[in-house]
Amino acid sequence: MPKLLVAHLYERMKEPLKLELLGSPAGLEREITSVDASGPGLVLAGYVGRYVAARIQVLGETEISYLNSLGADARAHNLRQFFSYPIPCVMITKGQQLPPGMEDEAKAAGLAILRSKLKTQEFYRHIGPFLESAFAPTATFHGSLADVFGVGLLFTGSSGIGKSECVLDLVERGHRLVADDLVICRRHGTDIVIGRAHEHGNHHMEIRGVGIIDVSKIFGIRAVRQQKRIEVVVNLEKWDALKEVDRTGLDGQTTIILDVELPMVTVPLNPGKNITVIAEVIALNHLLKYTGVNVAEAFNERLKSRLRGGAANVGRYLQDDDE
């Protein structure tokens, strides 16, 4: 995972957080190593027993009021001690004026101060998701990701198996391309995996025999999307008559991506198989399961019920059938 510098945060969140750079510009080169942002608490009063310096330090009205209440010497001493630790940066909320001497101490320490016009709670609501996304576990996969009926299908398989061609056919049928060939996956929370394309290959596809195509320009902007949650992994493999294939769907397969367990469907390919329609059925079947309907299990229960009922039901059906 690339380093997250204060400069990157300032560039990405300058508008959403309404940031203004104060203190030392050299502090923009400091690295942010913690996903948390919090107030310094008693550190400003001189107690550093439980001080987590790696966090972004957020100063709201309480902290600024406390610093303004101190005498010049005490304030300078506390700020000097506060800034002596390797903190990434200091954030000031509600557009408050810095206490006297604070900016000079920050410049002496080579520390950037970013002042936001947002209220403190609103500030936390904006910066929290940004930091979580920046520090979320990531991985790259060779495959193609498509949005099919609102379900994110990640197509995997050996090179040349037909992943791109399958997704291209899905796009032609009205579905949406997310990424082709290289899928960048990022975990959100504990059970969500989001996939997107690499910035250099965004919405482009390589079709063997044709070359590189731009899907958004050929099919329109509605044929693509920037990112999508991965909900089912569709593994394409060559047909092997000697290999056992799941015929009922009762023994569901799963795979692990970034420590998240995802359902997987293995589709053996042979000449004439319409993989595009199968992909649509996989998406629709997943939607059914999401609503609590498991067709395979329901069908299995009906068979068991019929077997428990005996042959009498079959005889009655034959007697009542007049055709």
N, C-alpha and C positions, 0 to 999 in steps of 0.2 A: 504494500500500500504506500503510495507517495506521501511525502511529508505534508502536513498541513501547517502553513506559515500564517502568521497574523496578517500578512499582506494578502493572502488568498481569501481569508475571512473578510477583510475590509473590502476587497474587490467584489466578492460575490454578494455580500450582505449590506453594502453601503446604502442601497436604495430601500430594501425591505426594513432595515433597522434605522434608517435615517441617521447615518453615522457621520461624525466630524472628527478628523484626526487632530489630536493635540499631543503634547509631550514630545518625545523624540522620534522622528521618522525612522531612525535606525532600529527602533524596536519592532518595526514591521517584519524584520528578518528573523524574529524569534519563532521557535516552533511550538505549536500547540500539541500537547501529548495526552491530554485528558479529555474525555467526552463530556465532562461536567463543567458547569459554570455556577458559581455560588458567591455569596457575600463573604467578606473576610471575618465578620463577626468581631470577637474580642481581640483579634490580631491588631486592629487599629489602636487598642488600648494598651498594647505591649505584651499580651499573653499569646505565645506562639506554640504552646504545648501540643495542640492538635491542628496545626496549620498545614493544609494541603496546598503547597505552593504551585503545583502543576496545573491547577484549575484556573480558568479565566476568572478574574476577580471583578465582581459586580458591586458597584457602590450606588445605593439608592438614597432616598431622602434621609433615612436614619443615620447612615454612615457619614454623609456630607454634613448633616446638622451636628453630629458629634465632633467632627474635625473642626468645624467653625467655632465650636464652644471652647476649644483648647486655646491656650496662649501660644504665641508665635514659636517660642522655643520648644514647648512640649509637642506641638503639632509637627514641627520640622524633625524632631527626634523620632516620633512615631512613624512618620512617613518614610524617613530614611531607613529605619529598621524594616518596615513593610516592603519597600522596594529593593532591599538588599537580597531578597530571596529570588530564585529563578522563575518568577511568574511570567506567563506568556504576555499578558497585557491587562490593562485595567479598563473596565467599562463604566461609564457614568450614565445613569438613566435620567429621564424627564428633562433633558437639556439643562441640567443644573450648572451653575457657575462653579468653577473649581475653587476650593479654599485657597487662601493666600499662601503662596510658596509651593503649592503642590506641583504645578507644571515645571517649576525650576528643579525640584527634586527628581521628577520623572526624567527630565532631560539629562541630569547628572548621572542617573542610573541607566540611561539608554533604553528607557521603557516607553512604549507607545500608550497613549490614553485615547480611547475611542468614546466620544460622547454621543449618546442616542437621544432623540427627541421622544421616544416611546416611554410610556409608563413602565414601571419595573415588571409587573406581572405580564404585560403585553410583550415586553422585551424577552422574557424567559420563554414565552410561548413561541416566539419566532426563532430564537437561537437554538432551542433544544432540538427540534427536528433537523436543523442544519448540522449540528455536531453529531447527532446519532447517525445521520447518513454518511458523514465524512469518515466516521470510525467504524462503520458497519463492515463485517467480514465480506470479502469479495473473492470471486474466482471467475475464470474464463473457461468456456466450453466450446468445443467444435460442434456446431449444430445450427439449426434454424428455428426461430421463434415466431409464432403467428398467433393472432387473436382470432379465434374461431367461435362465433356466437358468444363472444364475451369471455371465453375460456382460453387461458394461455397454454398453448401446446408447444412444448419444446421437442423438436424432431432431432434425434440422434441416430448415429449409425456410421458405418465405415465410409470413407471418401468415395464418391461416385455412386452411392447407393440410390440417390434420387431425392435427397432432402430439399434442395433448392427448387427442383422441378415441382415437387409436391406443394410447397408453399406458394410458388408462382401460380399454380393452378387454383389454389385456394383464393389468392388475391383476385384472379380473374372471375371467381364466383362471388366476389363481394366481401371477402374477409380481408384482414389487415396484416401487413408485414410489420414486424418489430425489429428483427435482426436476422441476418443471414451470414453463415459461415463462422463468425465469431460472436458469441453471445457473452456479454459481461453480466454476471449475476452478483447481486448484492442482497444480503440477508437483512430484513427489517424485523426487529423484535426477535422472537424465538421460533416463529413458524411461518414466516412469509419470505419468499424469495422473489425478487424483482429482477427481470432481465431487460437489457437494453443493448443497442448496437454500439460498436466503437465509433467515436466521433468522426474518424476518417472514412469509415465505410457506411455511414448512416444512410439507410434506405437504398443501398445499392446491392445488386445481386450478381453473382457470376453464374451464367448459364453456359454449360459446355457446348461448344459449337457456335455460340452466339457472341459470348463475351460479357462485358460488364454492362448492366442496364440500370437505369435510375427508375425505380418503381413509382416514386411520387410524381415524376414527370410523365410517365407513360399512362398510368392508371388514375392519377389525380391524388390530391392530398388526403382524401378520405381513405385511400388504400394503405395508409401507413399510420403508425403511432410511435411515440417516443420510447415508451417503456410499457411493460405488462407483467403482472404477477404470473409466475409459472405455476400452473395447477396440475398438469399432467405431462409426463415424459413419454413420448412416443418413440420407441426404439425400432428402427427399420433394419431388417436383416434379410439376407438371401435365404430363399427357400431351401430347406434341408428335409428330405422325405424321411430321414432316419431320426430326426429330432422331434421330441414330443412337444406338442403345441396345446396351449390351454383352449379347450373347446367350449367351456361353459361360463367362464368368468368368475367362478366361485373362488378359485385360488388366485386372488389378486396379487400382483407383483408390486413391489415398491423399490425405490432407489433413494439414495441420500445425496442431497446437494447442500453444502454448507451446514451440515448437521441437522438439516430439515428433511424429514421423511416425506416423499412425494409418491403418489401412485404412478405406476409405469405400465404401459401396454406395449407388448412386443408384437410387431406385425411382420410375419414372413412374406416376402415378396416373390411372386412368380408371374410369368407373362399373362397379361390380361387383367390383373387385379387392379381395381379402381381405388387406389390409395386415398384419393381426395375425398370420395364419399365416405370411406372408412374413417378418415380423420374427422369429418363432420359428425359422424355417428359417435365417435369417441367423446367429442365435446358435448353433444346432447346427452349422452349417457351419464357423463360426469355431472351435468346440471340436474338430471333426475336423482342421482345419488345425493347431491347437495340438498335436495328438497326432501330427502328421506325415503326415496323409492329406489330399491335395489332389485332390478329386474331378475337377475340370476338367482338371488336368494328367494324371491317370491315364486319364481317358476319351480324351484327345487321344493319349496314347501307344498305347492299344489300337487306335485308328483307324489310326495310322501303321503299327503292326505288321500289321494286317489288310491294308492296302494293299501293304505289302512282300511279304506272302504270296501275292498274286495272286488270280485268280478261282477257282483250284482249290478253295480252302477253301469258297467259296460253293457250287460244284457238289456237293461232298461233303455239305454240309449239306442241300441239296435232295434228294439221293438217299437220305439217311438219315431224312428226315422222312416218316413214314408217315401223318400226319394229313391 
